[in-house]
Amino acid sequence: MPSRHATPRPPRDAGPAQVIRLLLLFVLAGIGGFAFERLGTPLPWMIGPLVISAAIFLTGAIRVAVPTVIRPFGQVVVACQVGLTFSPEAFGMLLRLAPAIVGTALLTGLCIFCVALIVSRLGRMGLAQAFLCGVPTSPVEAASMAMRAGLDPLPVVLSQTLRLSVVVVVLPFALYAVDGWPERQRSFVRFETFDPWHVALLAALGLGAALLSRRVKVPNPNFLGPLTVTALLAVTDQAPHAFPDMILAAAQIVLGTWLGSTFRRDLMRSAGRMVATFLAATLLVLMLCSAGAILIGLLAGLDWRTMVLGAAPGGVVEMALTAKFLEQNVALITSFHLTRIFILMPSIPWLVSLIHRFETRPRSQGGHP
């Protein structure tokens, strides 16, 4: 009998039909990215596929399982591209701004905990589960932590999926709304010729670093491994050539499609009013983090856009792409998110366990089962 804590899995097809459906899904996602770029929307090659694939999976138009194994391709490509932005000048700037970066990471964690207190009341769930629903990590990792703590992973998976998607979609459009929609359409994808040797070299570096990081159990190995290697090469002026725009666009299509594929009808149907609660919680965390980051930026003399992107409760891959598209300091914004990862990620399991033990202690002392 399957456990009630089992993470929902998409239906699996076999044979050529699965491959054909998967190819059709990516073709439609790519068309969505192209259409969003033509419309001049922010982050089109990720948001377009995300919207198209989410619509497909919510309506059940194409029943296909998107293999998790394809996601590392997008992560490695983006990580290598971001790592190459760490010039010696950028590294020196990061050292000077270390107090602001660490302070922003701690601020984000505090905002998430405060909102978790509200969600635990409104959502009628334990504080440990509410905290795990909002803390920035991947849906898969959060679900695993929930099951290890004896918590139902379904609300956690739903909340984490909504958090990633909402931040990716809302934040760029919000910055557009404040700064004004650009007069010219931004096109970052140029189908220029490129040297296959340089592409193969950078890909080999990225994949090798990801595999090595996975073996030594580095958190988020598919991103942090390639990022570390390429950043070290860039800081020492040994950086290889970056990936061409079309490969970066393909990586975004993969990431957007994978994220959109997590919006499944069975998950949303069983969620009920939790969807509205988690959406409101994500927006509240985003507003609180943005307000606090702007204040820190004023004290540190940093641009408010940089601070908002650095404090956003989104994934590091998605925020790095957003920073690149909005022409912000990619290395600096990535450093904000990496600092938060190294501060929060090792602490999440024991914090969840501590909160859960605190919540259940009075019940056990009172003699209840």
Contacts in CASP RR format, 6 or more apart in sequence:
PFRMAT RR
TARGET T0000
AUTHOR 0000-0000-0000
METHOD contacts of the structure
MODEL  1
MPSRHATPRPPRDAGPAQVIRLLLLFVLAGIGGFAFERLGTPLPWMIGPL
VISAAIFLTGAIRVAVPTVIRPFGQVVVACQVGLTFSPEAFGMLLRLAPA
IVGTALLTGLCIFCVALIVSRLGRMGLAQAFLCGVPTSPVEAASMAMRAG
LDPLPVVLSQTLRLSVVVVVLPFALYAVDGWPERQRSFVRFETFDPWHVA
LLAALGLGAALLSRRVKVPNPNFLGPLTVTALLAVTDQAPHAFPDMILAA
AQIVLGTWLGSTFRRDLMRSAGRMVATFLAATLLVLMLCSAGAILIGLLA
GLDWRTMVLGAAPGGVVEMALTAKFLEQNVALITSFHLTRIFILMPSIPW
LVSLIHRFETRPRSQGGHP
4 152 0 8 1.000
5 146 0 8 1.000
5 147 0 8 1.000
5 150 0 8 1.000
5 151 0 8 1.000
5 152 0 8 1.000
5 153 0 8 1.000
6 153 0 8 1.000
7 140 0 8 1.000
7 143 0 8 1.000
7 147 0 8 1.000
7 153 0 8 1.000
7 154 0 8 1.000
7 157 0 8 1.000
8 154 0 8 1.000
8 157 0 8 1.000
8 264 0 8 1.000
8 266 0 8 1.000
8 267 0 8 1.000
10 64 0 8 1.000
10 65 0 8 1.000
10 66 0 8 1.000
10 261 0 8 1.000
10 264 0 8 1.000
11 63 0 8 1.000
11 65 0 8 1.000
12 18 0 8 1.000
12 65 0 8 1.000
13 21 0 8 1.000
13 63 0 8 1.000
13 64 0 8 1.000
13 65 0 8 1.000
18 64 0 8 1.000
18 65 0 8 1.000
21 62 0 8 1.000
21 63 0 8 1.000
21 64 0 8 1.000
22 64 0 8 1.000
22 66 0 8 1.000
22 67 0 8 1.000
24 62 0 8 1.000
25 53 0 8 1.000
25 56 0 8 1.000
25 62 0 8 1.000
25 64 0 8 1.000
25 66 0 8 1.000
25 257 0 8 1.000
25 261 0 8 1.000
26 253 0 8 1.000
26 254 0 8 1.000
26 257 0 8 1.000
28 52 0 8 1.000
28 53 0 8 1.000
28 56 0 8 1.000
29 48 0 8 1.000
29 49 0 8 1.000
29 52 0 8 1.000
29 53 0 8 1.000
29 253 0 8 1.000
29 256 0 8 1.000
29 257 0 8 1.000
30 45 0 8 1.000
30 48 0 8 1.000
30 49 0 8 1.000
30 52 0 8 1.000
30 253 0 8 1.000
31 52 0 8 1.000
32 48 0 8 1.000
32 49 0 8 1.000
32 51 0 8 1.000
32 52 0 8 1.000
33 44 0 8 1.000
33 45 0 8 1.000
33 47 0 8 1.000
33 48 0 8 1.000
33 49 0 8 1.000
33 52 0 8 1.000
33 253 0 8 1.000
34 44 0 8 1.000
35 44 0 8 1.000
35 48 0 8 1.000
36 44 0 8 1.000
36 45 0 8 1.000
36 47 0 8 1.000
36 48 0 8 1.000
36 51 0 8 1.000
37 44 0 8 1.000
37 45 0 8 1.000
37 185 0 8 1.000
37 186 0 8 1.000
37 187 0 8 1.000
37 189 0 8 1.000
38 185 0 8 1.000
40 182 0 8 1.000
40 185 0 8 1.000
40 186 0 8 1.000
41 47 0 8 1.000
41 48 0 8 1.000
41 173 0 8 1.000
42 172 0 8 1.000
42 173 0 8 1.000
42 175 0 8 1.000
42 176 0 8 1.000
42 322 0 8 1.000
42 325 0 8 1.000
42 326 0 8 1.000
43 168 0 8 1.000
43 172 0 8 1.000
43 252 0 8 1.000
43 321 0 8 1.000
43 322 0 8 1.000
43 325 0 8 1.000
45 188 0 8 1.000
45 189 0 8 1.000
45 248 0 8 1.000
45 249 0 8 1.000
45 252 0 8 1.000
45 253 0 8 1.000
46 168 0 8 1.000
46 252 0 8 1.000
46 253 0 8 1.000
46 255 0 8 1.000
46 256 0 8 1.000
46 318 0 8 1.000
46 321 0 8 1.000
47 168 0 8 1.000
47 169 0 8 1.000
47 172 0 8 1.000
47 256 0 8 1.000
48 256 0 8 1.000
49 252 0 8 1.000
49 253 0 8 1.000
49 255 0 8 1.000
49 256 0 8 1.000
49 257 0 8 1.000
49 260 0 8 1.000
50 165 0 8 1.000
50 168 0 8 1.000
50 169 0 8 1.000
50 256 0 8 1.000
50 257 0 8 1.000
50 259 0 8 1.000
50 260 0 8 1.000
51 169 0 8 1.000
52 257 0 8 1.000
53 66 0 8 1.000
53 256 0 8 1.000
53 257 0 8 1.000
53 259 0 8 1.000
53 260 0 8 1.000
53 261 0 8 1.000
53 263 0 8 1.000
54 165 0 8 1.000
54 259 0 8 1.000
54 260 0 8 1.000
54 261 0 8 1.000
54 263 0 8 1.000
55 61 0 8 1.000
56 62 0 8 1.000
57 260 0 8 1.000
57 261 0 8 1.000
57 262 0 8 1.000
57 263 0 8 1.000
57 264 0 8 1.000
57 265 0 8 1.000
58 263 0 8 1.000
58 264 0 8 1.000
58 265 0 8 1.000
58 268 0 8 1.000
59 265 0 8 1.000
60 265 0 8 1.000
66 257 0 8 1.000
66 258 0 8 1.000
66 261 0 8 1.000
68 140 0 8 1.000
68 258 0 8 1.000
70 254 0 8 1.000
70 258 0 8 1.000
71 222 0 8 1.000
71 254 0 8 1.000
71 255 0 8 1.000
71 258 0 8 1.000
72 210 0 8 1.000
72 222 0 8 1.000
73 251 0 8 1.000
73 254 0 8 1.000
74 251 0 8 1.000
74 252 0 8 1.000
74 254 0 8 1.000
74 255 0 8 1.000
74 317 0 8 1.000
75 210 0 8 1.000
75 222 0 8 1.000
75 223 0 8 1.000
75 226 0 8 1.000
75 251 0 8 1.000
75 255 0 8 1.000
75 317 0 8 1.000
76 203 0 8 1.000
76 206 0 8 1.000
76 207 0 8 1.000
76 210 0 8 1.000
76 222 0 8 1.000
76 223 0 8 1.000
76 226 0 8 1.000
77 243 0 8 1.000
77 247 0 8 1.000
77 248 0 8 1.000
77 250 0 8 1.000
77 251 0 8 1.000
78 223 0 8 1.000
78 248 0 8 1.000
78 251 0 8 1.000
78 252 0 8 1.000
78 255 0 8 1.000
78 317 0 8 1.000
78 320 0 8 1.000
78 321 0 8 1.000
79 206 0 8 1.000
79 210 0 8 1.000
79 222 0 8 1.000
79 223 0 8 1.000
79 224 0 8 1.000
79 225 0 8 1.000
79 226 0 8 1.000
79 227 0 8 1.000
79 230 0 8 1.000
79 317 0 8 1.000
80 202 0 8 1.000
80 203 0 8 1.000
80 205 0 8 1.000
80 206 0 8 1.000
80 226 0 8 1.000
80 227 0 8 1.000
80 230 0 8 1.000
80 242 0 8 1.000
80 243 0 8 1.000
81 242 0 8 1.000
81 243 0 8 1.000
81 248 0 8 1.000
81 324 0 8 1.000
82 227 0 8 1.000
82 230 0 8 1.000
82 320 0 8 1.000
82 324 0 8 1.000
82 330 0 8 1.000
82 331 0 8 1.000
82 334 0 8 1.000
83 226 0 8 1.000
83 227 0 8 1.000
83 230 0 8 1.000
83 231 0 8 1.000
83 234 0 8 1.000
83 331 0 8 1.000
83 334 0 8 1.000
84 230 0 8 1.000
84 231 0 8 1.000
84 233 0 8 1.000
84 234 0 8 1.000
84 239 0 8 1.000
84 240 0 8 1.000
84 242 0 8 1.000
85 234 0 8 1.000
85 330 0 8 1.000
85 331 0 8 1.000
85 334 0 8 1.000
86 230 0 8 1.000
86 231 0 8 1.000
86 234 0 8 1.000
86 235 0 8 1.000
86 331 0 8 1.000
87 234 0 8 1.000
87 235 0 8 1.000
87 331 0 8 1.000
88 235 0 8 1.000
88 237 0 8 1.000
90 329 0 8 1.000
90 331 0 8 1.000
90 332 0 8 1.000
91 235 0 8 1.000
91 331 0 8 1.000
93 332 0 8 1.000
94 101 0 8 1.000
94 331 0 8 1.000
94 332 0 8 1.000
94 335 0 8 1.000
97 300 0 8 1.000
97 302 0 8 1.000
97 332 0 8 1.000
99 300 0 8 1.000
100 296 0 8 1.000
100 297 0 8 1.000
100 299 0 8 1.000
100 300 0 8 1.000
100 302 0 8 1.000
101 335 0 8 1.000
101 336 0 8 1.000
101 339 0 8 1.000
102 339 0 8 1.000
102 343 0 8 1.000
103 296 0 8 1.000
104 293 0 8 1.000
104 296 0 8 1.000
104 307 0 8 1.000
104 310 0 8 1.000
104 311 0 8 1.000
104 336 0 8 1.000
104 339 0 8 1.000
104 340 0 8 1.000
105 336 0 8 1.000
105 339 0 8 1.000
105 340 0 8 1.000
105 343 0 8 1.000
105 344 0 8 1.000
106 343 0 8 1.000
107 289 0 8 1.000
107 292 0 8 1.000
107 293 0 8 1.000
107 296 0 8 1.000
107 311 0 8 1.000
108 136 0 8 1.000
108 289 0 8 1.000
108 311 0 8 1.000
108 313 0 8 1.000
108 340 0 8 1.000
108 344 0 8 1.000
109 135 0 8 1.000
109 340 0 8 1.000
109 344 0 8 1.000
111 285 0 8 1.000
111 288 0 8 1.000
111 289 0 8 1.000
111 292 0 8 1.000
111 313 0 8 1.000
112 131 0 8 1.000
112 134 0 8 1.000
112 135 0 8 1.000
112 136 0 8 1.000
112 285 0 8 1.000
112 313 0 8 1.000
113 131 0 8 1.000
114 288 0 8 1.000
115 134 0 8 1.000
115 281 0 8 1.000
115 284 0 8 1.000
115 285 0 8 1.000
115 288 0 8 1.000
116 127 0 8 1.000
116 130 0 8 1.000
116 131 0 8 1.000
116 133 0 8 1.000
116 134 0 8 1.000
117 127 0 8 1.000
117 130 0 8 1.000
118 281 0 8 1.000
118 284 0 8 1.000
119 125 0 8 1.000
119 130 0 8 1.000
119 133 0 8 1.000
119 134 0 8 1.000
119 277 0 8 1.000
119 278 0 8 1.000
119 281 0 8 1.000
120 126 0 8 1.000
120 127 0 8 1.000
120 129 0 8 1.000
120 130 0 8 1.000
122 277 0 8 1.000
123 130 0 8 1.000
123 274 0 8 1.000
123 277 0 8 1.000
125 133 0 8 1.000
125 155 0 8 1.000
126 359 0 8 1.000
127 355 0 8 1.000
127 359 0 8 1.000
128 149 0 8 1.000
128 151 0 8 1.000
128 352 0 8 1.000
128 353 0 8 1.000
128 355 0 8 1.000
128 356 0 8 1.000
128 359 0 8 1.000
129 146 0 8 1.000
129 151 0 8 1.000
129 152 0 8 1.000
129 155 0 8 1.000
129 156 0 8 1.000
131 351 0 8 1.000
131 352 0 8 1.000
131 355 0 8 1.000
132 142 0 8 1.000
132 145 0 8 1.000
132 146 0 8 1.000
132 149 0 8 1.000
132 151 0 8 1.000
132 156 0 8 1.000
132 348 0 8 1.000
132 352 0 8 1.000
133 142 0 8 1.000
133 155 0 8 1.000
133 156 0 8 1.000
133 159 0 8 1.000
133 160 0 8 1.000
133 278 0 8 1.000
133 281 0 8 1.000
134 159 0 8 1.000
134 160 0 8 1.000
134 163 0 8 1.000
134 281 0 8 1.000
134 282 0 8 1.000
134 285 0 8 1.000
134 313 0 8 1.000
135 142 0 8 1.000
135 344 0 8 1.000
135 348 0 8 1.000
136 163 0 8 1.000
136 313 0 8 1.000
136 314 0 8 1.000
136 315 0 8 1.000
136 340 0 8 1.000
136 341 0 8 1.000
136 344 0 8 1.000
137 145 0 8 1.000
137 160 0 8 1.000
137 345 0 8 1.000
137 348 0 8 1.000
138 160 0 8 1.000
138 220 0 8 1.000
139 156 0 8 1.000
139 157 0 8 1.000
139 160 0 8 1.000
139 161 0 8 1.000
139 164 0 8 1.000
139 262 0 8 1.000
142 153 0 8 1.000
142 156 0 8 1.000
142 157 0 8 1.000
142 160 0 8 1.000
143 153 0 8 1.000
143 156 0 8 1.000
143 157 0 8 1.000
143 160 0 8 1.000
144 153 0 8 1.000
145 156 0 8 1.000
145 348 0 8 1.000
145 349 0 8 1.000
145 352 0 8 1.000
146 152 0 8 1.000
146 153 0 8 1.000
146 156 0 8 1.000
147 153 0 8 1.000
148 349 0 8 1.000
149 349 0 8 1.000
149 352 0 8 1.000
149 353 0 8 1.000
149 356 0 8 1.000
150 356 0 8 1.000
151 352 0 8 1.000
151 356 0 8 1.000
154 267 0 8 1.000
154 270 0 8 1.000
154 271 0 8 1.000
155 271 0 8 1.000
155 274 0 8 1.000
155 278 0 8 1.000
157 262 0 8 1.000
157 267 0 8 1.000
158 267 0 8 1.000
158 268 0 8 1.000
158 271 0 8 1.000
158 274 0 8 1.000
158 275 0 8 1.000
158 278 0 8 1.000
159 274 0 8 1.000
159 278 0 8 1.000
159 281 0 8 1.000
159 282 0 8 1.000
161 259 0 8 1.000
161 262 0 8 1.000
161 263 0 8 1.000
161 267 0 8 1.000
162 275 0 8 1.000
162 278 0 8 1.000
162 279 0 8 1.000
162 282 0 8 1.000
163 278 0 8 1.000
163 282 0 8 1.000
163 285 0 8 1.000
163 313 0 8 1.000
163 314 0 8 1.000
164 259 0 8 1.000
164 314 0 8 1.000
164 315 0 8 1.000
164 318 0 8 1.000
165 259 0 8 1.000
165 260 0 8 1.000
165 263 0 8 1.000
166 279 0 8 1.000
166 282 0 8 1.000
166 283 0 8 1.000
166 286 0 8 1.000
167 282 0 8 1.000
167 286 0 8 1.000
167 312 0 8 1.000
167 313 0 8 1.000
167 314 0 8 1.000
167 315 0 8 1.000
167 318 0 8 1.000
167 319 0 8 1.000
168 259 0 8 1.000
168 314 0 8 1.000
168 318 0 8 1.000
168 322 0 8 1.000
170 283 0 8 1.000
170 286 0 8 1.000
171 286 0 8 1.000
171 308 0 8 1.000
171 309 0 8 1.000
171 312 0 8 1.000
171 322 0 8 1.000
172 322 0 8 1.000
172 325 0 8 1.000
172 326 0 8 1.000
175 305 0 8 1.000
175 308 0 8 1.000
175 326 0 8 1.000
176 182 0 8 1.000
179 305 0 8 1.000
186 325 0 8 1.000
188 245 0 8 1.000
188 248 0 8 1.000
188 249 0 8 1.000
188 325 0 8 1.000
189 245 0 8 1.000
189 246 0 8 1.000
189 248 0 8 1.000
189 249 0 8 1.000
190 244 0 8 1.000
190 245 0 8 1.000
190 246 0 8 1.000
191 245 0 8 1.000
191 246 0 8 1.000
192 244 0 8 1.000
192 245 0 8 1.000
194 244 0 8 1.000
195 241 0 8 1.000
198 240 0 8 1.000
198 241 0 8 1.000
199 241 0 8 1.000
199 243 0 8 1.000
199 244 0 8 1.000
199 247 0 8 1.000
201 240 0 8 1.000
202 230 0 8 1.000
202 240 0 8 1.000
202 241 0 8 1.000
202 242 0 8 1.000
202 243 0 8 1.000
205 226 0 8 1.000
205 229 0 8 1.000
205 230 0 8 1.000
205 233 0 8 1.000
205 240 0 8 1.000
206 225 0 8 1.000
206 226 0 8 1.000
206 229 0 8 1.000
206 230 0 8 1.000
207 226 0 8 1.000
208 226 0 8 1.000
209 225 0 8 1.000
209 226 0 8 1.000
209 228 0 8 1.000
209 229 0 8 1.000
209 230 0 8 1.000
210 221 0 8 1.000
210 222 0 8 1.000
210 225 0 8 1.000
210 226 0 8 1.000
212 225 0 8 1.000
213 221 0 8 1.000
213 222 0 8 1.000
213 224 0 8 1.000
213 225 0 8 1.000
213 228 0 8 1.000
214 221 0 8 1.000
214 222 0 8 1.000
218 224 0 8 1.000
218 225 0 8 1.000
219 341 0 8 1.000
219 342 0 8 1.000
219 345 0 8 1.000
219 346 0 8 1.000
220 316 0 8 1.000
220 341 0 8 1.000
220 345 0 8 1.000
223 316 0 8 1.000
223 317 0 8 1.000
224 338 0 8 1.000
224 341 0 8 1.000
227 334 0 8 1.000
227 338 0 8 1.000
230 239 0 8 1.000
230 240 0 8 1.000
233 239 0 8 1.000
233 240 0 8 1.000
243 251 0 8 1.000
252 321 0 8 1.000
255 317 0 8 1.000
255 318 0 8 1.000
268 275 0 8 1.000
282 313 0 8 1.000
285 313 0 8 1.000
286 312 0 8 1.000
286 313 0 8 1.000
289 308 0 8 1.000
289 311 0 8 1.000
289 312 0 8 1.000
289 313 0 8 1.000
290 307 0 8 1.000
290 308 0 8 1.000
290 311 0 8 1.000
290 312 0 8 1.000
292 311 0 8 1.000
293 304 0 8 1.000
293 307 0 8 1.000
293 308 0 8 1.000
293 310 0 8 1.000
293 311 0 8 1.000
294 304 0 8 1.000
294 307 0 8 1.000
294 308 0 8 1.000
296 302 0 8 1.000
296 307 0 8 1.000
297 303 0 8 1.000
297 304 0 8 1.000
297 307 0 8 1.000
298 304 0 8 1.000
303 328 0 8 1.000
305 326 0 8 1.000
305 328 0 8 1.000
306 328 0 8 1.000
306 329 0 8 1.000
306 332 0 8 1.000
306 333 0 8 1.000
309 319 0 8 1.000
309 322 0 8 1.000
309 323 0 8 1.000
309 326 0 8 1.000
309 328 0 8 1.000
309 333 0 8 1.000
309 336 0 8 1.000
310 319 0 8 1.000
310 333 0 8 1.000
310 336 0 8 1.000
310 337 0 8 1.000
311 336 0 8 1.000
312 319 0 8 1.000
314 337 0 8 1.000
315 337 0 8 1.000
316 334 0 8 1.000
316 337 0 8 1.000
316 338 0 8 1.000
316 341 0 8 1.000
319 333 0 8 1.000
319 334 0 8 1.000
319 337 0 8 1.000
320 330 0 8 1.000
320 333 0 8 1.000
320 334 0 8 1.000
320 337 0 8 1.000
323 329 0 8 1.000
323 330 0 8 1.000
323 333 0 8 1.000
323 334 0 8 1.000
324 330 0 8 1.000
END
